[in-house]
Amino acid sequence: MSQQETATGTTPTKKQVRKELAEKLTGALAGYKQELGEEKLATHVKKVSKLISRDLLKISKKKERTKKNAAKKTRTKAKAEKNAKVKAEKK
C-alpha cells in the first residue's frame, strides 16, 4: 500500500492523466455535444486523451532518463577525479 501511495504522489499514472485530459476536453468542447451527440463526443474525447496521455508520459519518462544519466555521469566523473588524486598522492 505504501508503495502505491508514493507512486501516485510523485508522478500521475496513465489513467489519471487520461481522466484529467478527458475532463478538460469535455469542458472545452461542450458546445459541440449537441451537434455530435453525447456518445460520439465521448468516444472522440477518449481517443484523443489516450493519444495525448501516451505522448506526455513518454516525454516525462525521457526527461527522467536524461536526468538519471546526467547524475550518473557526474558521479563517475567525481569518482575518477577522486581516484586520480589518490594515485597522485601515492606517487
C-alpha positions as CSV (number, residue, x, y, z in Angstrom):
1,M,0.0,0.0,0.0
2,S,2.7,2.5,0.9
3,Q,4.5,1.9,-2.5
4,Q,1.3,2.7,-4.3
5,E,0.7,5.9,-2.4
6,T,4.2,7.2,-3.0
7,A,4.0,6.4,-6.7
8,T,0.7,8.3,-7.2
9,G,2.0,11.3,-5.2
10,T,5.1,11.8,-7.3
11,T,4.0,11.1,-10.9
12,P,0.5,10.6,-12.2
13,T,-0.4,7.3,-13.8
14,K,-1.7,6.9,-17.4
15,K,-5.2,6.5,-16.1
16,Q,-5.1,9.7,-14.0
17,V,-3.7,11.7,-16.9
18,R,-6.3,10.3,-19.3
19,K,-9.1,11.2,-16.9
20,E,-7.8,14.7,-16.4
21,L,-7.5,15.3,-20.1
22,A,-10.9,13.9,-20.8
23,E,-12.5,16.2,-18.3
24,K,-10.7,19.3,-19.7
25,L,-11.5,18.3,-23.3
26,T,-15.2,17.6,-22.5
27,G,-15.5,21.0,-20.8
28,A,-13.8,22.8,-23.7
29,L,-15.9,21.1,-26.3
30,A,-19.2,21.3,-24.5
31,G,-20.7,23.4,-27.4
32,Y,-20.2,20.5,-29.8
33,K,-22.0,18.0,-27.6
34,Q,-25.4,18.8,-29.2
35,E,-24.0,18.7,-32.7
36,L,-22.1,15.4,-32.5
37,G,-24.1,13.7,-29.8
38,E,-23.0,12.7,-26.4
39,E,-21.7,9.2,-27.3
40,K,-19.7,10.3,-30.4
41,L,-18.1,13.2,-28.4
42,A,-17.3,10.9,-25.6
43,T,-15.7,8.4,-28.0
44,H,-13.6,11.1,-29.7
45,V,-12.5,12.6,-26.4
46,K,-11.5,9.2,-25.2
47,K,-9.3,8.5,-28.2
48,V,-7.7,11.9,-28.1
49,S,-7.0,11.8,-24.4
50,K,-5.3,8.3,-24.9
51,L,-3.0,9.7,-27.6
52,I,-2.1,12.8,-25.7
53,S,-1.5,11.0,-22.4
54,R,0.7,8.4,-24.0
55,D,2.9,11.1,-25.5
56,L,3.0,13.1,-22.3
57,L,4.2,10.1,-20.3
58,K,6.8,9.2,-23.0
59,I,8.2,12.7,-22.7
60,S,8.2,12.6,-18.9
61,K,10.0,9.3,-18.9
62,K,12.6,10.6,-21.3
63,K,13.2,13.6,-19.1
64,E,13.7,11.3,-16.1
65,R,16.1,9.1,-18.0
66,T,18.2,12.1,-19.1
67,K,18.3,13.3,-15.5
68,K,19.5,9.9,-14.3
69,N,22.1,9.7,-17.0
70,A,23.4,13.1,-16.2
71,A,23.6,12.3,-12.5
72,K,25.3,9.0,-13.3
73,K,27.9,10.8,-15.4
74,T,28.7,13.4,-12.7
75,R,29.1,10.5,-10.2
76,T,31.5,8.6,-12.4
77,K,33.4,11.8,-13.2
78,A,33.8,12.7,-9.5
79,K,34.9,9.1,-8.8
80,A,37.5,9.3,-11.5
81,E,38.8,12.6,-10.1
82,K,39.0,11.1,-6.6
83,N,40.9,8.1,-7.9
84,A,43.3,10.3,-9.8
85,K,44.0,12.4,-6.6
86,V,44.6,9.2,-4.6
87,K,47.0,7.9,-7.3
88,A,48.9,11.2,-7.4
89,E,49.3,11.2,-3.6
90,K,50.7,7.7,-3.6
91,K,53.5,8.7,-6.0
